[in-house]
Amino acid sequence: MKDARPIIETVGLVKQFGGRRQLLSRSPVVHAVNDVSLRVRDGETFAIVGESGCGKSTLGRLLIRLLDPTGGDVIYKGRNLASLSVTEMRRLRRELQIVFQDPFASLNPRMSVADIVGEPIWLHETAGKKERREKVLDIFRTVGLRPDMADRFPHEFSGGQRQRIGIARALAGEPKLILGDEPVSALDVSIQAQIVNLLEELKERLDLTLIIVAHDLAVIRHMSDRVAVMYLGEVVELAETDDLFETPLHPYSQALLDAIPVPSPRARSAQAPVRGDVPSPTNPPKACRFHTRCPHAQPICSEVRPVLERADEGGRQVACHFWREIQAAGSSARAPIAASANFETRLALYRARQTGGAAPLKQP
């Protein structure tokens, strides 16, 4: 990383779908992203992970304004993307690019790959007509494709080659930040490794910032610097990659890591199982959204929403009322924590603060 300054950040970001008036009623509101605030440092690889349906892809698209937020702000290099006009956003678009999950669906089947990769160059006028072809061929070489493939059509390529074309199209605008929306999940394992290595090489060579949306934790651990763990539209833990994988603090982070397959049944974790299914985003649980499945849930978890709080000097953050108790339990941290008298006291203090302005609660 070049420095610790954020290249992009969100403040209270919210995205809801639905809620439109129909003939006799309104369509249900889907709470896809709820009050997300985070910073992506310039030059880092930042990962967003979680189960399918947790809102990670929606968050990624909000970051580069492929979707407009319902509330909150996205700040890129000091500019609020939500306040930019269509013309201003189009000028800025070349710096914010995306590599889509499905390399076949994201490529126009009626265009040659040379035209697909050259379209951003034409749109942003970064090269003349004569130079455009040579620039396209240079980009092909950069992503590991032969120049003589340029006049073929997408269906004539393998899945891995099509994803390289998608990366080439993203590079054509000379971006500063690239969002990879599950960029390797549709590929074979051997091809996944090639694409991951290509992205890492391009990041170093072209001085890029990468945001990777994924559910494959092995990929995340290999290539990311920091990880944001999402559950049902909210970030529940934000940590350096090594810290997260070695000592996950949030119960949901622990459940994700314990779901990684192991070669021997004897090596399975003793963590208390996560109960039930993911709640519907049209009617998410109140307060802590994970409390309906959490083995450590206490009464306060259904009454007061935990916010991200600093967990160490390195900037790690976690949104859990009892992460300290879970961490203090040591080797037994992944079994349900025992109830203690201070839980009810803590709940009373939170209620008093909400209604009467009591002094802020001091965590033990």
C-alpha positions in Angstrom: 0.0 0.0 0.0 1.2 3.5 -0.8 -0.3 5.1 2.3 -3.2 4.9 4.7 -5.3 7.6 3.0 -8.7 6.4 1.8 -9.2 6.5 -2.0 -12.9 5.8 -1.4 -15.2 5.7 1.6 -18.8 5.3 2.5 -20.8 7.2 5.3 -24.0 5.7 6.5 -24.7 4.0 3.1 -28.2 2.6 2.7 -29.8 0.8 -0.3 -33.4 -0.4 -0.4 -35.2 -2.0 -3.3 -39.0 -2.2 -3.8 -41.6 -0.3 -1.9 -43.3 0.8 -5.1 -47.1 1.4 -5.1 -48.9 -1.4 -6.9 -52.6 -1.6 -7.7 -53.9 -2.3 -4.2 -50.7 -2.4 -2.1 -47.0 -1.7 -2.1 -44.3 -4.1 -3.1 -42.1 -5.2 -0.1 -39.0 -3.3 0.7 -35.8 -5.2 0.5 -33.2 -3.8 2.9 -30.1 -4.7 0.9 -27.5 -2.4 2.6 -28.0 -0.8 5.9 -25.8 2.0 7.4 -22.5 0.9 6.1 -19.5 3.1 6.8 -16.0 2.0 5.7 -12.8 3.2 4.1 -10.7 1.7 1.4 -7.1 2.7 1.5 -5.3 3.9 -1.6 -3.3 1.0 -3.2 -4.7 -1.9 -1.1 -6.8 -5.0 -1.9 -10.0 -4.8 0.1 -12.3 -7.7 0.3 -16.0 -7.9 1.0 -17.2 -11.4 2.1 -20.4 -13.0 3.3 -23.1 -15.5 2.4 -25.1 -15.2 -0.8 -27.7 -12.5 -0.4 -25.9 -10.6 2.3 -25.6 -7.5 0.1 -21.9 -7.6 -0.7 -22.4 -7.2 -4.5 -24.9 -4.4 -4.0 -22.4 -2.6 -1.7 -19.7 -3.0 -4.4 -21.9 -1.5 -7.1 -22.9 1.3 -4.8 -19.2 2.1 -4.4 -18.7 2.8 -8.1 -22.3 4.1 -8.5 -23.6 1.5 -10.8 -26.5 1.8 -8.3 -27.7 5.0 -6.7 -27.9 4.8 -2.9 -31.2 5.3 -1.0 -29.2 7.2 1.7 -25.7 8.0 2.8 -22.6 9.1 0.8 -19.9 7.6 -1.3 -16.7 9.8 -1.2 -14.1 9.2 -3.9 -11.0 11.3 -3.6 -12.9 13.9 -1.7 -15.9 14.0 -4.1 -19.4 12.7 -3.2 -20.4 10.4 -6.1 -24.1 10.7 -5.2 -24.0 14.4 -5.9 -22.4 14.3 -9.3 -24.4 14.8 -12.5 -24.5 12.2 -15.2 -21.9 14.1 -17.3 -19.6 14.5 -14.3 -20.0 10.9 -13.4 -19.2 9.8 -17.0 -15.9 11.7 -16.9 -15.1 10.0 -13.6 -16.2 6.6 -14.7 -12.9 5.7 -16.4 -11.2 5.7 -13.0 -13.8 3.3 -11.5 -14.1 0.0 -13.4 -15.7 -3.4 -12.7 -15.0 -7.0 -13.6 -18.2 -8.9 -13.6 -18.8 -12.4 -12.3 -20.0 -14.1 -15.5 -17.5 -13.4 -18.2 -19.9 -14.6 -20.9 -23.0 -12.6 -19.9 -21.0 -9.4 -19.5 -19.6 -9.4 -23.1 -21.7 -8.4 -26.1 -21.9 -11.5 -28.3 -22.3 -9.3 -31.5 -19.1 -7.4 -31.0 -15.6 -8.6 -31.7 -13.4 -8.5 -28.6 -11.3 -5.8 -30.1 -14.4 -3.6 -30.3 -15.4 -4.6 -26.8 -12.0 -3.6 -25.3 -11.7 -0.6 -27.5 -15.1 0.9 -26.7 -13.9 2.6 -23.4 -11.0 4.1 -25.3 -13.4 5.5 -27.9 -15.9 6.7 -25.3 -13.4 8.5 -23.1 -11.3 9.7 -26.1 -8.0 8.5 -24.6 -6.5 7.7 -28.0 -7.2 8.5 -31.7 -8.6 6.1 -34.2 -5.2 5.0 -35.5 -3.7 4.6 -32.0 -6.8 2.8 -30.6 -6.1 -0.5 -32.3 -2.5 -0.6 -31.1 -3.6 0.2 -27.6 -6.1 -2.6 -27.7 -3.4 -5.0 -28.8 -1.1 -3.8 -26.0 -3.8 -4.4 -23.4 -4.3 -7.9 -24.9 -0.6 -8.7 -24.3 -0.9 -7.2 -20.8 -3.7 -9.7 -19.8 -2.0 -12.7 -21.4 -4.0 -12.9 -24.7 -2.4 -13.1 -28.2 -3.0 -10.1 -30.4 -4.2 -12.3 -33.2 -7.3 -13.1 -31.1 -8.6 -9.6 -31.3 -11.0 -10.0 -34.1 -12.7 -13.1 -32.7 -16.1 -13.1 -30.9 -16.7 -13.9 -27.2 -18.1 -17.4 -27.9 -14.8 -18.4 -29.5 -13.0 -18.2 -26.1 -12.8 -20.3 -23.0 -14.2 -19.1 -19.7 -10.8 -18.0 -18.4 -10.0 -16.2 -21.7 -13.3 -14.4 -21.5 -12.5 -13.2 -18.0 -9.2 -11.9 -19.2 -11.2 -10.0 -21.9 -13.3 -8.6 -19.1 -10.2 -7.5 -17.2 -8.8 -6.0 -20.5 -12.0 -3.9 -20.9 -11.7 -2.6 -17.3 -8.0 -1.6 -18.0 -8.9 0.2 -21.2 -10.1 3.2 -19.3 -6.8 3.5 -17.4 -8.6 3.1 -14.0 -7.4 3.9 -10.5 -9.8 1.4 -8.8 -11.2 -1.9 -10.0 -14.1 -3.7 -8.4 -14.0 -7.5 -8.9 -17.6 -8.8 -8.4 -16.9 -12.5 -7.8 -14.3 -12.4 -10.6 -13.3 -16.1 -10.3 -16.3 -17.9 -8.9 -17.5 -19.0 -12.4 -14.1 -20.5 -13.3 -12.4 -23.8 -12.8 -10.0 -24.0 -9.9 -6.8 -24.0 -12.0 -8.1 -21.0 -14.0 -9.0 -19.2 -10.8 -5.4 -19.3 -9.7 -4.3 -17.8 -13.0 -6.8 -14.9 -12.8 -6.0 -14.2 -9.2 -2.3 -14.0 -10.0 -3.0 -11.8 -13.0 -5.0 -9.4 -10.9 -2.2 -9.2 -8.3 0.4 -8.6 -11.0 -1.7 -5.8 -12.6 -2.3 -4.2 -9.2 1.4 -3.9 -8.6 2.4 -3.0 -12.2 -0.4 -0.4 -12.8 -0.6 1.0 -9.2 -4.3 0.0 -8.8 -6.6 -0.3 -5.8 -8.7 -3.5 -5.9 -12.0 -4.2 -4.2 -12.9 -7.9 -4.3 -16.4 -9.2 -3.6 -16.3 -12.9 -3.0 -17.5 -15.8 -0.9 -14.4 -18.0 -1.5 -12.4 -17.4 1.6 -9.3 -19.1 0.2 -9.1 -16.5 -2.6 -9.7 -13.7 -0.1 -6.9 -14.9 2.2 -4.5 -15.2 -0.7 -4.9 -11.8 -2.2 -6.5 -9.3 0.2 -5.0 -6.9 2.7 -8.2 -6.2 4.7 -11.6 -7.9 4.9 -15.1 -6.6 5.6 -17.5 -9.3 6.7 -21.1 -8.7 5.8 -24.3 -10.2 7.2 -27.7 -9.3 6.0 -26.7 -5.9 4.7 -24.4 -4.8 7.5 -20.7 -5.0 8.1 -20.2 -7.0 11.3 -16.4 -7.1 11.3 -13.5 -5.3 9.6 -10.0 -6.5 10.1 -6.6 -7.2 8.5 -6.8 -10.5 6.7 -4.3 -12.4 8.9 -6.0 -11.1 12.1 -9.5 -12.2 10.8 -8.4 -15.7 9.9 -6.3 -16.3 13.0 -8.7 -14.8 15.6 -12.2 -13.9 14.3 -14.1 -11.9 16.9 -17.6 -11.8 15.6 -19.7 -15.0 16.0 -20.7 -14.8 12.3 -17.1 -14.5 11.2 -16.3 -17.5 13.3 -19.1 -19.4 11.6 -17.9 -18.5 8.2 -14.4 -19.7 8.9 -15.6 -22.9 10.5 -17.6 -23.6 7.4 -14.4 -24.0 5.4 -14.1 -27.8 4.5 -11.3 -29.6 6.3 -9.6 -32.9 5.1 -10.4 -34.8 8.3 -13.6 -34.9 10.3 -11.5 -35.0 13.5 -10.2 -31.5 12.6 -13.7 -29.9 12.8 -14.2 -27.0 15.1 -16.1 -27.4 18.3 -18.1 -24.2 17.7 -21.7 -24.2 18.6 -23.7 -24.5 15.4 -25.4 -21.5 13.8 -29.1 -22.1 14.0 -31.7 -21.7 11.4 -31.7 -19.9 8.0 -30.8 -16.4 7.0 -33.8 -14.1 7.7 -35.6 -12.4 4.9 -34.1 -9.0 3.9 -37.7 -7.7 3.6 -38.2 -8.2 7.3 -34.7 -8.3 9.0 -34.5 -8.9 12.7 -34.4 -5.8 14.9 -31.2 -4.7 16.7 -28.4 -7.2 15.9 -29.4 -8.9 12.7 -27.5 -12.0 13.6 -29.1 -12.6 17.1 -31.7 -15.0 15.7 -29.0 -17.5 14.8 -26.2 -16.6 17.2 -25.2 -19.1 19.9 -24.1 -16.3 22.2 -27.3 -14.1 21.9 -28.5 -12.4 25.0 -31.6 -10.2 25.6 -29.7 -7.0 24.7 -29.0 -8.4 21.3 -32.7 -8.2 20.3 -33.1 -4.7 21.7 -30.0 -2.7 20.8 -28.2 -2.6 17.5 -24.4 -3.0 18.0 -22.3 -0.6 16.1 -18.8 -1.1 14.8 -16.3 -0.3 17.5 -12.5 -0.3 17.6 -11.2 -3.6 18.9 -7.4 -3.0 18.8 -4.8 -0.4 18.0 -4.5 -1.7 14.4 -7.9 -0.3 13.5 -9.8 -3.6 13.7 -13.6 -3.1 14.2 -16.4 -5.4 15.3 -20.1 -5.0 15.8 -21.0 -7.3 18.7 -22.1 -6.5 22.3 -20.1 -9.4 23.7 -17.0 -9.8 21.6 -14.8 -9.1 24.6 -16.4 -12.0 26.6 -16.1 -14.3 23.6 -12.5 -13.4 23.1 -11.8 -13.7 26.8 -13.2 -17.3 26.8 -10.1 -18.3 24.9 -10.3 -21.9 23.6 -13.9 -22.1 24.6 -14.8 -18.9 22.6 -16.7 -20.9 20.1 -19.1 -22.5 22.5 -22.0 -20.4 23.9 -20.9 -17.9 26.5 -22.5 -18.3 29.9 -25.0 -15.7 31.1 -23.8 -13.4 33.8 -25.3 -10.7 36.0 -23.9 -7.8 34.1 -25.9 -8.6 31.0 -29.1 -7.3 32.5 -27.3 -4.3 33.9 -25.8 -3.6 30.5 -29.3 -3.8 28.9 -30.7 -1.4 31.5 -27.9 1.1 30.8 -28.5 1.0 27.1 -32.2 1.5 27.5 -31.6 4.5 29.9 -29.2 6.0 27.4 -31.7 5.7 24.6 -34.5 7.3 26.6 -32.9 9.6 29.1 -29.4 10.4 28.0 -27.5 8.4 30.6 -23.7 8.4 30.5 -22.2 6.3 27.7 -21.8 2.7 28.7 -18.3 1.6 29.5 -17.4 -1.8 28.2 -15.7 -4.1 30.7 
